[in-house]
Each structure stands twice: as structure tokens, then as C-alpha cells.
Amino acid sequence: MDVRILGPVEVSAGGRRVPLGPPQRRAVLAALAVDADRPVSLGTLIERVWDDPPERATDSLYAHIARLRQALAATGARIERRDGGYALEVEPDRVDAYRFRRLAKQAQLPACDDFGRVRLLAEAMELWRGAPLTGIPGEWAARMRYGIEQQFVGAVVTWAETHLRLGRPDVVVTELTPLVPRHPLAEPLASMLMRGLCALGRGAEAVALYARLRGYLADHLGIEPGPELRALHLSILRTGPRPPVLV
């Protein structure tokens, strides 16, 4: 069985998706899944599920846990009372966010060469199905979503840097072209795409990408791109369509 939070919150077992119920119930599962096989106190669970807890929040929590136990009964995962709270008793590696972090950390080990690094990071990136905790409301979900997305961007940047070192700019451009517009504030992603385009002799497209990013930042935040991206843009303008790939 697998618990997925890198996108909509889902549980699958035997190739089938387990019905979990309404968003609030899926929020309870997510609040347990991020600490898989570790107890989460009642107070912490309530804070994660409700921004403004109702008067009978504890009773509502018990009801959601009871329904989740029924839904998970045939999957091999259990929700058990432990140390004054509840724990989702499942191997942490069955939770996609945990598996993503493990693979990304392995890729950063000094003993990992570039070929191993891109393999591990590609495996991690394949776990991504969209915005984490899609459909889960609240401040806690928003904070988790932002943090996990930052980890994802970091992994993609490392993957792209490594592919550029290996002389594979075409792979970088193919992967990052649809991804960069979804993360318009992630300048390192734009930098990797610009470098990949330049390595393919498509400097004009890299300059156009910079212009679009600059316009977005000016319109939405009233700021300029950061110094590293500005330096890369200037390098492209100075050296022509095939500037050195700065990684």
C-alpha cells in the first residue's frame, strides 16, 4: 500500500484507490502521514486539521479516525493510539513525501556519482503528482505545501545541474520547459532552463525567458530578478548564442 500526499491525498492498495471521504478526513490522514509510524498528539492533530477548531473538535477527530480505520482495514496500515496521541502505523517509506526526501538525501551523498545522482533524483521527481496536499485547506497544509515544494525545486535544480555536467542539455530543456511556468518565483529553475537553452545554441529563447520572468516579478512583486540570474542574462548578451554553461 502507498500513502500519497505529493498531490491529492490518496491511499492505494492492490492497485486500487481507497475511498477516504471528505477533505477534513483526508487532512487527518495527512496530519498523521507526515509523521508516519510516530505518535502525533491530539492537540497537534487538531491544530493541523483546523485553523479555528470547533467546540467539539476532539469528538470530530475521533469520528474521522474511526472512519479512517475502517477505510484502511484491508490495506495493512493501522491508526493506533500511542503515547497520548495517534500514530499511522505504516513503514515510512510507503509515504511518498518520506520516500522523496530519502532519495533526495541519498543523491547528495559524497559517494554518489553524477550518474547515480540523476537516477535517484529522477526516481524522486516521478513521485510528484502536483501541489502537495491538494484540496486540503488551512494554514498547516499551506506551510507543508510550501516547504515540500521548496524541496522539490531544490531536487530538480540539482538534477538539472548534474545533467548539464553530463552534457545533456536537451534533457534539461525538455523537463524544465513546462515546469518553469508553474514555479515562476523559483529563479534557480529558470537559470537551469536558460543554461540548457544556451548549451543548445538557443540563446535568444533564454533571453526571452529572462524577459518574461523579469516582467512577472515586476508586475506581481515589484522587484527585479536576483543577482545570479541577472549575471547569467548579462553573460548571454555578451557572449552570444552559445555562452558557457555556468554550473
N, C-alpha and C positions, 0 to 999 in steps of 0.2 A: 504494500500500500504506500501511497505517497500523499503528503500534505503539501499543498502549493499555495504560496502567498505572493509569489512574484508575478502578479497579475490578479485576476479574481481569486478569492479564497475558495479552494476546492480540495476535496479528498477523493482519490481514486483508488479502487481496489479491484483486482482481477480484470483490469481494462475498462471498468465502468465507473462513472462518476457517482459518488454517494450524495443523495439529497441532504442538504444541510439546513434548509429553512431560510428565514428572513435575514436581512443584513445584520441585525443585532446579534443573532445567534452565531453567525459566521464571525462577527467581531469577537465573541467569547472564545471561539476556537482559535482565532489568530492570536489573541492575547495569551493563550496557553502555548501555541505552537512556537512563538518566538523564544520561549524558554523550554523547549522540548525536553522532557524527562527530568525537569526540575520544578519544584513547587513554586506556585505563584500565590501570594496571599490574597484573601478575599478583598482587602482594601485596594490592592494593586489592580486586581481584575476589574473592580468597579470603576476605578479611575481610568482604566484603558477603554472600557466599553462606553461610559457615559461622561460627557463633559459636565452635565448638570444632573447628577443621579436623582432618580425619583425617590419618593419616601420609602418605598418597598423595594429598593434596588437589590437587596440581598435575596429576597424571595424570587425576584425576577431572574437573578443569576442562577439560583438553584434550579429553577424551571428550565432554563436554557441548557444547563449542564445535564439535567436528566434527559432531555430530548437528544442532546448530542451523544450521550452514552448509548441510547437506543440506535441512533444512526450509525455509530461506529462499531456496534456489537460484532459484526461479521468481518471486520477489517483487520483485526489483530491489534489495533490501537485501543487504549483504555484511558478514561479520565478517572483518576483516583484521588481520594482525599489524602493529603500528605502534609505534615508539619503545619497544621492550621490553615492550609490553603488547598489548592488542587494542582495536579500535575497531569499533563498529557504524556502518558507512558508509551513512548514510541522511540525507536532508535533515531537520534537527532539527524543522522544523515538522510532519513526519509523525508525531512523537511527541506524543500528546495532552497530556501534562503540560507540555511545552515550549510548545505552542500555547496552552494555558490561561494560562500566565504571560505570554506575549506579549500576548494580548488584554486581560488584566487591567491590564498596564502601560500599554497604549495608552489604556485608559479613564481613566487617572489623569492623562493629559497635560493641561496648562492649556488647550490649543487645543480640547479635546474638550468639546462642549456636552452638556447633560443627555440630549438625545435620542440622540446618538451614544454616550454613556456606557452607557445602558441597553441599547442594541443590542449593543455589544461585550461587555458583561458577560453578557447573555443567551446569546450565542454561546459564551462560555467555560463557562457553567453547563451548557449542553447536553452538554458533553463528559464530565460527571461521571456515572459508572455505579455508584458505590458506594464503599466504603472502598478507597483506593488500595492496590495490591499485594495484593489479596485472595488468601488462600491461600498467600502467601509467608511462611515462618516466619523468625524470627531478629531480633536486635536492630537490625541496619541497616534492615531492612524496617519495623520498628516506628517507628524515628526518621523515616524518609522518610514513612511514612504520617501521622504526627502533623504534620510540617511542611507537607505538602501540604494536609491537612485545615484547618490554620490559614489557609493562603492561600485556600482555598475559602470558609471562613466570612467572611474579610475581603471577598472579592469579592461575596458575597451581601449583606452588610451595606451596602456601597456601592451595590449595585443597588437595595436596598430604600429607602435614604435618598433616592436620586435619584427613584424612583417616587413617594415621598411628596411631594417638592418639586413634582413634576409633577401632583399631585392625583390619584394613582391608588392609593389605599389598598386598594381591592378586589383589585388585582393582587398587592399585597404579602401580604395575608391569605391569598389562595389559595395562593401559593407557599410561604409560611413555616409555615402550619398543620401540614402533615405533616413539615416539615423540623426544626422546633424540638425535638420529642421525640427526634430522632436525635442531637442535639447538646445535651444537657441542661446542659452546663457552659459553653456559648457564650452568655454573658449578652447580648452585643450583638444576637444574633439574636432573643432573647426580647424585648429592648427594641423592636426594629423591629416585631415582631408586635403587641406591646402598643400601640404608637403607631398602627399601622394599624387595629387594632380600635377604638381610641378615635375615630379620624377617621371611622369608620363608625357612631359612636354606640353601640358595643358595649363600653362601659367596664366593665360587670360581668364580661364574659368576660376582659378584660385583667386585672382584679383576681384572678380565679380562676386565670389563667395564672401570675401572680406567686406566688400561694399554693402552687401545685404546684411551681414552681421552688424556692421557699424550703424546702419540705419535702424535696425531693430533696437540696439542698445540705446541709441539717441532718442528714439520715439517712446520707448517704454520705461527707461530708467534715467534718461538724461545724462548718460556717461559715454566715454569713449572706450574702445577695446583696451585690454591691458597691455603693458609694455612688451611682453614676449610676442604677442600677436602683431602688434604694430611693427616690431623689429622684423618679423618674418615677412610682413607685407612690404616693408621698405626693401628688404633683400630681393624679393621677387621683382620689384620695379627696377632695381639697379642692375640685376644680373640677367634679365631677360627671361625667356620662357622656360629655361631649364636651370634654375638656381640649385645650389647644393641642398641636399636634404639634411636639415639640421635636427639630428636626434641624439 
